[in-house]
Amino acid sequence: MNKKFSLYLLIVLIAIMVITSHASVISQRNAFRTPEKIKETARFKAKHERNLENEKRSKHKIYSRNIVVEPILSQMNPNLNFPIGRFLINLGNGSVLQCTASVINTTNGNIGLTSAHCLTKDDGTTFDLKDLSFSPGYDNQQEGPLDPNKGNARLQDYTGALGWRFDIGNNTLTNVFGYPAVGDIVNCINDGKHLCEWQGNVQKDNDFYFIDDVNLGSGASGSPWIFQYNRNEHLGYVYASFEAYVDKVDESIAPIWDEQIFLGLLLKLS
């Protein structure tokens, strides 16, 4: 097997979660998914946008916020979990778009989380699958330890996986990990080749979680915002993913997930 292919894990875009005016992405690693499945993403997005009035009404509906999915250890090596990785998009002509992605605990076992703009072009179409690559555990210019040659195990069986939940409130201690090429995370090299960490309290309003006075930086798009991060296990509960830095108010923001949409998409992938 080609060495680069064995180091990188192809990710196929399956579904986009449209939340207010921003988006996050659920992706699935599966090189044999059909283009029809990917087109389903666009249909889902269009259908959601056509039902803006229904969405407004749904904001007044009370959903359960009690679902908590636990983090899970790697089955290959419980002492080595590496669910966060560098996500690359080949734009051609030697240009590369860089983001961050993370593996989340699901029954499917092959689902990752990143930001929508990391997988869609400016015209709304998706990038070619052959141009997408993901290296869980990438750090210090070194590829992650993933070895796809070890049988038919699921992705999270190798990497471990972050838990996820919807009940995170305001002013919550959070750890954020990503690969920024710019930004102002303290003690971050900002070269896109090192995994950087921000820790602090995250604020919440009606539509977004946000970090005041911090630019997480390009390359950190899709970074998981993690509650109760366990430094020994490198796991915790992801509850949002970094979407954008708003210069006008000096805030890094992450949309609040719509629980109903999130769970519906997971069901489609199961």
DAKAUR-V192564 format. One record per backbone hydrogen bond with DSSP energy under -0.5 kcal/mol. CO is the residue of the C=O (numbers start at 1). NH is the residue of the N-H. E is the energy in kcal/mol with one decimal. If there is no record, write none. Layout:
co: <CO CO>
nh: <NH NH>
e: <E E>
This chain:
co: <2 3 4 6 8 9 11 12 15 16 17 17 18 19 22 23 24 25 25 26 26 27 28 28 30 34 34 35 36 38 38 39 40 41 42 43 44 45 46 47 48 49 51 52 53 54 55 56 57 58 61 67 68 69 72 77 83 84 85 86 87 88 89 89 92 95 95 97 99 101 102 103 109 110 111 112 113 114 115 116 116 119 121 125 128 129 131 133 134 134 135 135 136 139 142 147 149 150 154 154 155 155 156 157 157 159 161 162 163 164 172 173 174 175 176 178 180 185 193 194 196 198 200 202 202 203 207 208 209 210 210 211 211 214 215 217 218 218 219 220 221 223 224 224 225 225 226 227 229 230 230 235 236 236 237 238 239 240 242 244 245 246 246 246 250 251 252 253 253 254 257 258 259 260 261 262 263 264 265 266 267>
nh: <6 7 8 148 10 134 13 28 26 18 19 24 20 22 19 116 17 27 114 14 15 112 12 30 33 37 38 39 40 41 42 43 44 45 46 47 48 49 50 51 51 52 55 56 57 58 59 59 60 61 63 166 70 164 161 80 103 137 101 135 99 133 91 97 95 91 92 89 87 85 113 162 156 29 104 27 102 25 118 119 120 127 124 121 131 132 90 88 9 136 86 138 146 142 139 150 151 153 157 158 158 159 160 75 76 82 72 105 238 69 202 228 200 226 198 196 192 188 141 196 178 176 174 171 172 210 256 205 254 203 212 214 252 216 184 220 181 182 179 223 100 242 177 226 239 240 175 237 231 234 235 230 163 238 227 165 257 225 222 253 247 249 250 251 213 246 211 243 244 209 259 262 263 264 265 266 267 268 269 270 270>
e: <-2.1 -1.3 -2.5 -0.6 -0.6 -1.1 -0.5 -2.4 -1.8 -0.7 -0.7 -1.8 -0.5 -2.2 -2.4 -0.7 -2.0 -0.5 -1.7 -0.8 -1.7 -2.7 -2.1 -0.7 -1.6 -0.7 -1.3 -2.5 -1.1 -1.5 -0.7 -1.9 -2.5 -2.6 -2.7 -2.5 -2.2 -2.4 -2.1 -0.7 -0.7 -0.9 -2.2 -2.3 -1.9 -2.2 -1.1 -0.5 -1.5 -1.5 -0.6 -0.8 -0.5 -1.5 -2.6 -2.7 -1.9 -2.9 -2.2 -2.4 -3.1 -2.1 -0.7 -3.0 -2.1 -2.3 -0.8 -2.7 -2.3 -2.6 -2.8 -2.6 -2.5 -2.5 -2.1 -2.9 -1.8 -2.6 -1.6 -2.2 -0.9 -1.5 -1.9 -3.7 -2.0 -1.7 -2.7 -2.8 -3.7 -0.5 -1.4 -1.7 -0.5 -2.1 -2.2 -1.6 -1.6 -0.6 -0.8 -0.8 -1.4 -2.2 -2.0 -1.4 -1.9 -2.2 -2.3 -2.8 -3.1 -2.8 -2.4 -0.5 -2.0 -3.0 -2.5 -3.2 -2.0 -1.5 -2.3 -0.5 -1.9 -2.9 -3.1 -0.8 -1.9 -2.5 -2.6 -2.7 -2.5 -2.7 -0.5 -0.8 -2.0 -0.7 -2.4 -1.7 -3.0 -0.9 -1.0 -2.5 -2.9 -2.3 -1.0 -0.7 -2.3 -0.7 -2.3 -2.7 -0.8 -2.3 -1.2 -3.8 -2.7 -0.6 -3.4 -1.3 -0.5 -2.8 -2.8 -3.1 -0.8 -0.7 -1.0 -1.6 -2.5 -3.5 -2.6 -2.7 -1.4 -3.0 -0.8 -2.8 -2.6 -1.8 -2.4 -2.0 -2.0 -1.7 -1.4 -0.8 -0.7>
